[in-house]
């Protein structure tokens, strides 16, 4: 993209459809006179009086505990310099977007026209009643040191200058991992830090706390190595790292150094300097947009180095978004009174550990990568790694609690981790609960599309997560070839090779013949049919008890997978056929909803609707969501007399008669079912809370609804889930991703465990 194209696109992004990047949205309804009376006068007086009596109640009655002030004076904005407070506002709004996107933290950006440090401090300190924390941003050194220290003394909420400590936390995590890979001991390495500003000082202080020896750090500014014999008065942060060593220039400092940390300007490190470093050097060239030495030049100069930059187009980007949202999330949640060193160190170790763990497929997909593995080009997690939100804040909250700065100490770490997951992605929280249920009992899950790489990756992931014991159907030689090409390790995952004769295959062939002999199947054809139809083979494995459940359909059309399932699993041992239905789970911001029938039955009578509602309700309850069933139509409790509405009303009557234990009512319109304000207009209804199981009168209605919710409502669709089969099996969406498959595996395993 050319500079002119970037400029045009950036202008359009910030201008349309409305100016700016953030806005304020009410978190409470304000639709009626009653709402208004509670939101403002006279109702608002009650929480005001309560807070006056007990200030801690502000966290309960206001948004303060989740509100951070992003505050600047615009004296050091990105790489733009002193452009002023107003010109820095787009950056501060952008910071607010990142806080919200990555940690669900609300932000007010504050731009102050004030260059006097103490006047700046006075102004910010007076805003303590407004905020749960303060993020100082883009303030030049050395004033930033004075401002942060004074605010930390005067304020009883966490204060963090992100340009210092956010950068330091990320850099330190990368540093620890690079030491592991380069086989260097932290107490032995020598460090050259070029850039004696706020970030450089914070980075060196933090790695010193991690174990780097003070005398092993050479700190450089534009004049060279900061030495004790300089003929000038130095600010405290420079004086702290002033050395008695003889090196004076960057070139001299680099000779034999183990680590270079650059936070200065581009192209100031030469290839010769790099060559002079110790074996297996670590180079963090973090000047932006141009690093101290270009990535390509550095890598071509030394093939034994590990390099990180501040750029996203090179490996190992030192990106502050890995730090500040999660540091504040953990601090806010325990109502920390400050950020102490232990909290920052905890974040460092959490980030470093996460980078050493296996990377989930969702991250690979987000970055278009086939592999990310701890090594020289992967020493930090990626910003869109969904595990960050549960790992880093938890570590910070634990450290705050252990060091006594938490006003609301962490008690239940596991519950807090689940809460963190749900803040950003409610579908992940729901799936975490389902996965825990699935892990309670080992479930054998057969995957007929075993020669598909995505299926293999999903099998590996579900096996490692303990969700299920996968069984891949496919030719062993083909599966091994795919694994070799994709660098996949299936471990001890069972492969069911249809080309191999064994006693199990013979028993499956016999069982299929006896089951289908009056449907045109000859004994001589049974084995051939199973060898040629992997879905039939998978279904027979389930039917005969060799597997507990089955997933298929990623590479086939839905009807082509459903037919063999119904053929083999659609009847019980007595020969009675079962009605089968399709359901989707929609995970929305407001909660989890079960929508049915979305995929199987085009038309249903009252009896079938009642059966469907019963199955869906029992499934929802078994998955940890107590069912409240809404039988949907275009009428509210007889307001329209029509054959379609009478059908739904009759289905509701049958349910009341058959299952008095179920919370179910209808017929009702969709908004009545999910809106408690409308629902209260019908006090006779058995539904006292909004429905979470929505039964549609036709497949057409259900299919349209779930797709609209997915595309326009921001919902996550999990499914389709088959209801009504005597034994468990489910059909995947065509083209399902690894995450989709693993989610469905968890659902299938959890339901099979119930059986």
C-alpha positions in Angstrom: 0.0 0.0 0.0 1.4 3.4 -1.0 1.7 6.2 1.5 -1.1 8.1 -0.3 -3.4 5.1 -0.2 -2.7 4.6 3.5 -3.5 8.3 4.1 -6.7 8.1 2.2 -7.9 4.9 3.9 -6.9 6.2 7.4 -8.9 9.4 6.8 -11.9 7.4 5.7 -11.7 5.0 8.6 -11.6 7.8 11.2 -14.3 9.9 9.4 -17.0 7.4 8.5 -19.7 6.4 9.3 -19.3 8.8 12.2 -16.2 10.7 13.3 -13.8 9.1 15.8 -13.4 5.5 17.0 -15.2 5.4 20.4 -18.6 6.4 21.8 -20.6 5.9 25.0 -23.5 3.5 25.1 -25.9 3.2 28.0 -25.6 -0.2 29.9 -29.2 0.1 31.2 -32.5 0.4 29.4 -34.0 3.9 29.3 -37.2 3.4 27.5 -40.0 4.2 30.0 -40.7 6.8 32.5 -39.8 4.3 35.2 -36.4 3.7 33.7 -35.8 7.5 33.6 -36.9 7.9 37.2 -34.4 5.2 38.2 -31.5 6.3 36.0 -31.8 9.9 37.1 -33.9 11.8 39.6 -35.3 10.7 42.0 -34.0 7.2 41.9 -30.3 8.1 41.4 -30.2 9.7 44.9 -30.3 6.3 46.6 -26.9 5.0 45.2 -25.4 8.5 45.7 -26.3 8.5 49.4 -25.1 4.9 49.8 -21.7 5.8 48.2 -21.4 8.8 50.4 -21.7 6.5 53.4 -19.5 3.7 52.0 -17.2 4.8 49.1 -16.5 1.1 48.2 -20.1 0.9 46.9 -19.1 3.1 43.9 -17.7 -0.2 42.5 -21.1 -1.8 42.8 -23.3 1.1 41.6 -21.2 2.8 39.0 -18.9 1.9 36.1 -15.8 3.2 37.9 -14.3 -0.2 38.6 -14.1 -1.0 34.9 -13.2 2.5 33.7 -9.6 3.6 32.8 -8.5 7.1 32.0 -6.1 7.2 29.0 -4.3 10.5 29.6 -1.7 12.4 27.6 -0.3 15.8 27.0 0.8 14.9 23.5 4.5 15.6 24.0 5.7 12.2 22.7 3.0 10.8 20.4 4.1 7.5 18.7 7.0 8.4 16.4 5.5 11.9 15.7 7.0 13.7 18.7 5.5 16.7 20.4 2.4 17.3 18.3 0.2 18.5 21.1 -2.7 17.1 23.1 -5.4 17.6 20.5 -3.4 16.0 17.7 -2.8 13.0 19.9 -6.5 12.4 20.4 -6.8 9.8 17.6 -4.1 7.7 19.3 -5.8 7.9 22.6 -9.1 6.9 21.1 -7.3 4.0 19.4 -6.0 3.0 22.8 -9.5 2.9 24.1 -10.5 0.6 21.2 -7.7 -1.8 22.2 -8.7 -1.8 25.9 -12.3 -2.7 25.0 -11.5 -5.2 22.3 -8.9 -7.2 24.2 -10.0 -6.9 27.8 -13.5 -5.4 27.9 -12.3 -2.3 29.7 -14.1 1.0 29.2 -12.1 4.1 28.5 -12.4 7.9 28.7 -9.5 9.5 26.8 -8.3 12.7 28.3 -6.0 15.1 26.4 -4.5 17.8 28.7 -3.0 21.0 27.4 -0.4 21.0 30.2 3.4 20.6 29.9 4.2 21.5 33.5 4.7 18.1 35.3 3.3 19.1 38.6 0.3 21.0 37.1 -0.4 17.8 35.1 -0.2 15.7 38.2 -2.5 18.0 40.1 -5.1 17.8 37.3 -5.0 14.0 37.0 -5.0 13.4 40.7 -8.2 15.3 41.1 -9.9 12.9 38.7 -9.4 9.9 41.0 -13.2 9.6 41.8 -13.9 9.1 38.1 -11.5 6.2 37.3 -10.6 2.7 38.4 -7.1 3.1 36.9 -4.9 5.6 35.0 -3.0 4.8 31.8 -0.5 7.5 31.1 0.3 7.7 27.4 2.8 9.5 25.1 4.4 11.8 27.6 8.1 12.7 27.0 11.0 11.9 29.3 12.1 12.9 31.8 8.8 14.5 32.7 7.0 11.1 32.5 9.1 9.7 35.4 8.1 12.6 37.6 4.5 12.5 36.6 4.1 8.7 37.2 5.9 8.7 40.5 3.9 11.6 41.9 0.6 10.1 40.8 1.5 6.8 42.3 2.1 8.5 45.6 -1.1 10.5 45.5 -3.6 8.2 44.0 -5.1 5.0 45.5 -5.7 3.4 42.1 -3.3 1.7 39.7 -1.3 4.1 37.6 0.8 2.8 34.7 2.8 4.7 32.1 2.4 2.2 29.3 5.3 3.5 27.1 7.6 2.5 30.0 6.1 -0.6 31.7 3.9 -2.0 28.9 6.9 -2.2 26.6 9.1 -3.5 29.4 6.8 -6.4 30.3 6.6 -7.6 26.6 10.3 -7.1 26.0 11.1 -9.0 29.2 8.9 -12.0 28.3 10.6 -12.2 24.9 14.0 -11.8 26.6 13.3 -14.8 28.9 12.3 -17.0 26.1 15.2 -16.0 23.9 17.6 -16.9 26.7 16.1 -20.4 26.9 16.5 -20.9 23.1 20.0 -19.4 23.0 21.1 -21.4 26.1 22.3 -18.4 28.0 22.0 -17.8 31.8 20.4 -14.6 32.8 23.0 -13.8 35.4 25.8 -14.1 32.9 24.5 -12.1 29.9 25.8 -8.7 29.0 23.2 -6.1 27.7 23.5 -3.1 25.4 20.5 -0.8 25.6 20.4 2.0 23.0 17.8 4.5 23.9 17.9 6.2 27.3 14.3 7.3 27.4 11.3 6.1 29.4 11.0 2.7 27.7 14.7 1.9 27.7 15.0 2.6 31.4 11.9 0.6 32.3 13.1 -2.4 30.2 16.5 -2.4 31.9 15.0 -2.0 35.4 12.6 -4.9 34.8 15.2 -7.4 33.4 17.5 -6.4 36.3 14.7 -7.4 38.7 14.5 -10.7 36.7 18.1 -11.5 37.4 20.4 -9.5 35.0 23.4 -8.1 36.9 23.4 -4.3 37.2 27.0 -4.1 36.1 26.3 -6.1 32.9 24.1 -3.4 31.5 25.5 -0.7 29.2 23.0 2.2 28.8 23.5 4.5 25.8 22.0 7.7 24.6 22.8 9.9 21.6 26.2 10.7 23.1 27.2 7.1 23.6 27.7 5.0 26.7 26.4 6.7 29.8 29.5 6.7 32.0 30.0 8.0 35.5 32.7 10.4 34.4 30.4 12.4 32.1 31.0 16.1 32.6 27.3 16.9 33.0 24.5 16.6 35.5 22.4 13.6 34.5 18.7 12.9 35.3 18.2 10.2 37.9 17.2 7.5 35.4 20.5 7.9 33.5 22.6 8.2 36.6 21.2 4.9 37.8 22.8 3.0 34.9 25.9 5.1 34.6 28.9 2.7 34.3 32.6 2.8 35.1 33.4 0.4 32.2 35.8 1.8 29.5 33.4 1.5 26.5 32.3 4.8 25.1 30.7 4.2 21.6 28.0 1.9 20.4 30.5 -0.1 18.3 32.7 -0.6 21.4 29.7 -1.6 23.5 28.5 -4.2 21.0 31.8 -6.2 21.0 31.1 -9.5 22.8 27.6 -8.4 24.0 25.0 -11.1 24.3 21.9 -8.9 24.0 21.1 -5.7 22.1 18.0 -3.8 23.1 17.1 -0.8 20.8 14.6 1.8 21.6 16.1 4.7 19.6 16.1 5.4 15.9 16.4 3.5 12.7 19.5 2.2 10.9 22.0 3.1 13.6 23.4 -0.5 14.1 25.7 -1.8 11.3 26.3 -5.3 10.1 29.8 -5.1 11.5 28.5 -4.3 15.0 26.2 -7.3 14.8 29.1 -9.5 13.7 31.1 -8.4 16.8 28.5 -9.7 19.2 28.9 -12.9 21.2 27.8 -16.3 19.7 24.0 -16.8 19.6 23.1 -13.1 20.2 19.7 -11.7 21.0 18.7 -8.6 19.1 15.6 -6.5 20.0 15.6 -3.7 17.4 12.3 -2.0 18.5 12.6 1.5 16.9 9.4 2.1 14.8 8.8 2.1 11.9 12.4 1.6 11.0 14.4 -0.7 13.3 17.9 0.0 14.5 19.0 -2.6 12.0 16.8 -4.0 9.3 15.4 -7.5 9.8 16.6 -8.9 6.5 20.1 -7.5 7.0 20.4 -8.8 10.5 19.3 -12.3 9.5 21.6 -12.5 6.6 24.5 -11.3 8.7 24.1 -13.7 11.6 22.3 -17.1 11.2 22.6 -17.8 15.0 20.7 -14.8 16.3 17.2 -14.4 17.6 15.6 -11.1 16.6 12.5 -9.1 17.6 11.3 -5.8 16.3 8.3 -3.4 16.8 6.9 -4.3 13.4 4.0 -6.6 12.6 5.5 -7.7 9.3 8.4 -9.5 11.0 8.4 -12.4 13.5 8.5 -11.6 17.2 6.8 -8.3 17.3 7.1 -6.6 20.6 3.6 -5.2 20.8 2.3 -3.4 23.8 -1.2 -4.8 23.2 0.0 -8.0 24.6 0.4 -6.2 28.0 -1.6 -3.2 29.0 -5.2 -4.5 28.5 -4.4 -7.6 30.5 -2.4 -5.8 33.2 -5.3 -3.4 33.8 -7.9 -6.2 33.6 -6.2 -8.1 36.5 -5.6 -5.0 38.5 -9.1 -3.7 38.1 -10.8 -7.0 39.0 -9.1 -7.2 42.4 -9.5 -3.4 42.9 -5.7 -3.0 43.2 -4.5 0.2 44.8 -1.4 0.3 42.7 0.8 -1.5 40.1 3.7 -3.0 42.0 6.8 -4.8 40.6 5.5 -8.2 41.5 2.4 -7.7 39.3 4.5 -6.8 36.3 6.9 -9.7 36.9 3.9 -12.1 37.1 2.7 -10.8 33.7 6.2 -11.3 32.2 6.3 -15.0 33.3 2.7 -15.6 32.2 3.4 -14.2 28.7 6.6 -16.2 28.4 5.0 -19.5 29.5 2.1 -19.0 27.0 4.5 -18.6 24.1 6.1 -22.0 25.0 2.7 -23.8 24.9 1.1 -25.3 21.8 -0.7 -22.8 19.6 -4.4 -23.4 19.0 -5.7 -23.6 15.5 -7.8 -20.5 15.9 -4.6 -18.5 16.2 -3.1 -20.1 13.1 -6.2 -19.4 11.2 -6.3 -15.7 12.3 -2.7 -15.2 11.1 -2.9 -17.4 8.0 -0.2 -19.6 9.4 0.2 -23.4 9.0 2.5 -23.6 12.0 3.5 -21.5 15.0 5.8 -23.2 17.5 8.1 -22.0 20.3 11.4 -21.2 18.6 13.6 -18.5 17.2 10.7 -16.9 15.2 8.0 -17.4 17.9 9.1 -16.1 21.3 5.9 -14.1 22.1 2.2 -15.0 21.8 0.2 -13.3 19.0 -2.1 -10.4 20.0 -5.2 -12.3 18.9 -4.4 -15.4 20.9 -7.6 -15.9 22.9 -5.7 -17.4 25.8 -4.2 -14.1 26.8 -7.3 -12.9 28.5 -7.4 -15.8 30.9 -3.6 -16.2 31.5 -2.2 -12.7 32.1 -5.0 -11.0 34.2 -5.1 -14.1 36.4 -1.3 -13.9 37.0 -1.6 -10.1 37.8 -4.6 -10.6 40.1 -2.8 -13.4 42.0 0.3 -11.2 42.5 -1.8 -8.3 43.6 -3.6 -10.5 46.1 -0.4 -12.1 47.4 1.4 -8.7 47.9 -1.5 -7.1 49.7 -2.5 -4.4 47.2 -5.9 -6.0 46.3 -9.0 -4.4 48.0 -11.0 -7.4 46.6 -8.6 -10.3 46.9 -8.8 -13.2 44.5 -10.4 -16.2 46.1 -11.4 -18.7 43.4 -8.8 -18.7 40.6 -10.7 -21.2 38.4 -13.9 -19.2 38.6 -12.1 -16.0 37.8 -10.4 -17.6 34.7 -13.9 -18.6 33.4 -15.2 -15.1 34.1 -12.3 -13.7 32.1 -13.0 -16.0 29.1 -16.7 -14.9 29.1 -15.8 -11.2 29.1 -14.4 -11.3 25.6 -16.1 -14.3 24.0 -19.2 -15.7 25.7 -19.0 -18.7 23.3 -15.6 -19.7 24.7 -17.0 -19.6 28.3 -20.0 -21.8 27.2 -17.6 -24.2 25.4 -15.3 -24.2 28.4 -18.2 -25.5 30.6 -19.2 -28.1 27.9 -15.6 -29.2 27.5 -15.2 -29.7 31.3 -18.3 -31.9 31.1 -17.0 -33.8 28.2 -13.7 -34.6 30.0 -15.6 -36.2 32.9 -15.9 -39.4 30.9 -13.7 -40.7 28.1 -15.8 -40.7 24.9 -14.8 -42.6 21.7 -15.6 -40.3 18.8 -15.4 -41.6 15.3 -14.5 -39.2 12.4 -15.2 -40.8 9.0 -13.4 -38.0 7.1 -10.1 -39.0 8.5 -8.2 -38.3 5.2 -9.0 -34.6 5.5 -6.2 -32.5 7.1 -8.5 -30.2 9.0 -10.2 -33.2 10.5 -6.8 -34.6 11.5 -5.8 -31.3 13.1 -9.1 -31.3 15.0 -8.6 -34.8 16.2 -5.2 -34.0 17.6 -6.6 -30.9 19.3 -9.5 -32.7 20.9 -7.2 -35.6 22.0 -4.7 -33.2 23.6 -7.5 -31.3 25.3 -9.0 -34.5 26.7 -12.4 -33.8 25.2 -12.6 -37.2 23.4 -10.7 -40.2 22.2 -10.9 -39.7 18.4 -11.0 -42.5 15.8 -10.0 -41.5 12.3 -11.5 -43.5 9.4 -9.2 -43.6 6.4 -6.4 -45.3 4.7 -3.5 -45.3 7.1 -0.9 -44.6 4.4 -2.8 -41.6 3.2 -3.3 -40.2 6.7 0.4 -40.7 7.5 1.3 -38.9 4.3 -0.9 -35.9 5.2 0.6 -35.8 8.6 4.1 -35.9 7.3 3.4 -33.0 4.8 1.6 -30.9 7.5 4.1 -31.8 10.3 1.4 -33.3 12.4 1.8 -35.8 15.1 -1.2 -38.0 15.7 0.4 -39.9 18.6 -1.8 -42.8 19.6 -5.0 -41.7 17.9 -6.7 -44.8 16.5 -6.9 -45.1 12.7 -9.7 -47.3 11.3 -8.4 -48.4 7.9 -11.4 -49.7 5.8 -9.0 -51.5 3.4 -7.7 -53.8 6.3 -9.6 -57.0 7.1 -9.9 -57.9 10.8 -12.4 -59.4 13.1 -14.0 -56.0 14.0 -14.6 -55.2 10.3 -16.1 -58.7 9.8 -18.5 -58.2 12.7 -19.5 -54.7 11.3 -20.1 -56.2 7.9 -22.2 -59.0 9.3 -24.2 -56.6 11.5 -24.8 -54.3 8.5 -26.1 -57.2 6.5 -28.5 -58.5 9.1 -29.8 -54.9 9.7 -30.3 -54.2 6.0 -31.0 -57.6 4.5 -34.7 -56.8 3.9 -33.7 -53.5 2.3 -31.9 -54.9 -0.8 -28.5 -55.5 0.8 -26.8 -58.8 -0.1 -24.2 -60.5 2.2 -21.7 -60.3 -0.6 -22.2 -56.5 -0.9 -22.1 -55.6 2.8 -18.3 -55.4 3.2 -17.9 -53.5 -0.1 -20.6 -51.0 0.8 -18.9 -50.3 4.2 -15.5 -50.0 2.5 -16.8 -47.4 0.0 -19.0 -45.3 2.4 -17.1 -44.0 5.4 -20.2 -42.5 6.9 -21.9 -45.9 6.9 -18.8 -47.4 8.4 -18.7 -44.7 11.1 -22.4 -45.1 11.9 -21.9 -48.9 12.2 -19.0 -48.4 14.7 -21.4 -46.4 16.8 -24.3 -48.8 16.4 -22.2 -51.8 17.4 -20.6 -50.1 20.4 -17.1 -49.6 19.1 -17.6 -45.8 19.3 -19.8 -43.6 21.4 -20.6 -40.9 18.9 -19.7 -39.6 15.4 -19.0 -36.4 13.6 -19.0 -36.0 9.8 -19.9 -33.6 7.0 -17.0 -31.2 6.6 -16.4 -32.4 3.1 -19.9 -33.4 2.1 -23.4 -32.0 1.7 -25.6 -32.2 4.8 -28.2 -34.6 3.2 -25.5 -36.9 2.0 -24.3 -37.5 5.6 -27.7 -37.4 7.2 -29.1 -40.3 5.1 -26.6 -43.0 6.1 -27.0 -41.9 9.7 -30.7 -42.3 9.6 -30.3 -45.6 7.7 -28.2 -47.1 10.4 -29.0 -45.2 13.6 -32.5 -43.9 12.9 -34.2 -46.9 14.6 -33.7 -48.8 17.8 -33.2 -52.6 18.3 -37.0 -53.1 18.1 -37.0 -51.7 14.6 -39.0 -48.6 15.7 -38.0 -45.5 13.7 -37.3 -42.3 15.6 -38.1 -38.7 14.6 -34.9 -36.7 14.2 -34.6 -33.0 14.5 -31.8 -30.4 14.0 -30.8 -27.7 16.6 -28.3 -24.9 16.7 -26.9 -23.3 19.8 -26.5 -19.6 19.4 -24.1 -17.9 21.8 -25.1 -14.2 22.0 -23.9 -11.3 24.1 -27.1 -11.6 26.2 -26.8 -15.4 26.7 -27.0 -18.9 25.2 -30.0 -19.8 23.1 -31.1 -23.1 21.6 -32.9 -22.8 18.2 -34.7 -25.7 16.6 -35.7 -27.2 14.1 -33.2 -25.5 11.8 -32.0 -28.3 9.5 -34.1 -31.5 9.2 -37.9 -31.2 9.1 -39.4 -28.8 6.6 -42.9 -29.1 8.1 -44.0 -30.5 11.5 -47.4 -31.2 13.1 -48.3 -30.4 16.7 -47.1 -33.8 18.0 -43.8 -33.4 16.3 -43.3 -29.9 17.6 -44.1 -31.1 21.1 -41.5 -33.9 20.8 -39.0 -31.5 19.4 -39.5 -29.0 22.2 -39.1 -31.8 24.8 -35.8 -33.1 23.2 -34.4 -29.6 22.9 -35.3 -28.7 26.5 -33.7 -31.8 27.9 -30.6 -31.2 25.8 -30.3 -27.6 27.0 -30.7 -28.6 30.6 -28.1 -31.4 30.3 -25.6 -28.9 28.9 -25.9 -26.7 31.9 -28.6 -24.3 30.7 -31.9 -24.9 32.6 -34.5 -24.8 29.8 -37.2 -22.1 29.4 -39.1 -23.0 26.2 -40.8 -20.5 23.9 -43.1 -22.1 21.3 -42.9 -19.5 18.5 -45.5 -18.2 16.1 -46.8 -14.9 14.7 -49.5 -14.8 17.4 -49.5 -14.2 21.2 -51.6 -16.6 23.2 -54.5 -16.8 20.7 -54.4 -13.2 19.4 -54.6 -14.6 15.8 -56.7 -17.6 14.8 -55.0 -19.4 12.0 -54.2 -23.1 11.4 -50.5 -22.4 11.9 -51.0 -20.7 15.3 -53.5 -23.4 16.4 -50.8 -26.0 15.6 -48.3 -24.3 17.9 -50.9 -23.8 20.6 -51.8 -27.5 20.4 -48.1 -28.5 20.7 -47.9 -26.4 23.8 -51.0 -28.1 25.3 -49.5 -31.5 24.6 -46.3 -30.4 26.4 -48.2 -29.1 29.4 -49.9 -32.4 29.6 -47.0 -34.7 28.9 -44.2 -32.8 30.7 -45.6 -30.6 33.6 -42.0 -30.3 34.8 -41.0 -28.2 31.8 -41.1 -24.4 31.8 -42.8 -23.9 28.5 -45.4 -21.7 26.9 -46.9 -20.5 23.7 -47.9 -19.8 21.1 -46.0 -16.5 21.3 -44.2 -14.1 19.1 -40.4 -14.1 19.1 -39.9 -10.8 20.8 -42.4 -11.8 23.5 -40.3 -14.9 24.2 -37.0 -13.1 24.7 -38.1 -9.7 26.1 -38.9 -9.7 29.8 -40.7 -6.3 29.5 -43.2 -7.7 26.9 -43.4 -11.0 28.7 -44.7 -9.2 31.9 -47.8 -8.2 29.9 -48.8 -11.9 30.1 -48.6 -12.6 33.8 -50.4 -16.0 33.3 -47.6 -17.3 31.2 -45.5 -20.1 32.6 -42.5 -18.2 31.4 -41.4 -15.8 34.1 -38.0 -15.2 32.5 -37.1 -14.9 28.8 -37.0 -18.2 26.9 -33.6 -19.7 26.0 -35.0 -22.6 24.0 -36.8 -21.3 20.9 -39.0 -23.8 19.0 -39.9 -22.6 15.5 -43.0 -23.8 13.7 -41.1 -24.7 10.5 -37.6 -25.4 9.4 -37.8 -22.4 7.1 -38.3 -20.1 10.0 -35.6 -21.7 12.2 -33.0 -21.7 9.4 -33.6 -18.1 8.5 -33.5 -17.0 12.2 -30.2 -18.7 13.1 -28.5 -17.4 10.0 -29.7 -13.8 10.6 -28.5 -14.0 14.2 -25.2 -15.2 13.1 -24.7 -12.7 10.4 -26.4 -9.6 11.8 -26.6 -10.2 15.5 -23.0 -11.1 16.1 -23.9 -14.5 17.4 -21.7 -17.6 17.3 -23.5 -20.6 15.9 -22.6 -24.1 17.3 -24.1 -27.0 15.4 -26.1 -28.5 13.9 -26.9 -30.9 16.7 -29.1 -33.9 15.9 -31.8 -34.7 18.4 -33.8 -37.9 18.6 -31.4 -40.5 17.4 -31.2 -43.6 19.8 -27.4 -43.3 19.5 -25.3 -40.2 19.2 -24.1 -38.8 15.8 -23.9 -35.3 14.4 -23.4 -33.6 11.0 -20.8 -30.9 10.7 -21.3 -27.8 8.5 -19.6 -28.1 5.1 -16.2 -26.5 5.4 -16.2 -26.5 9.2 -13.0 -25.1 10.8 -10.9 -26.9 13.4 -12.5 -24.8 16.1 -16.0 -25.7 14.8 -15.1 -29.4 14.8 -13.6 -29.3 18.3 -16.6 -27.4 19.6 -19.0 -30.0 18.1 -16.8 -32.8 19.5 -17.2 -31.3 23.0 -21.0 -31.1 22.5 -21.1 -34.7 21.1 -18.9 -36.0 23.9 -20.9 -34.2 26.6 -24.2 -35.6 25.3 -22.7 -39.1 24.9 -21.5 -38.9 28.5 -25.1 -38.2 29.6 -26.3 -41.3 27.7 
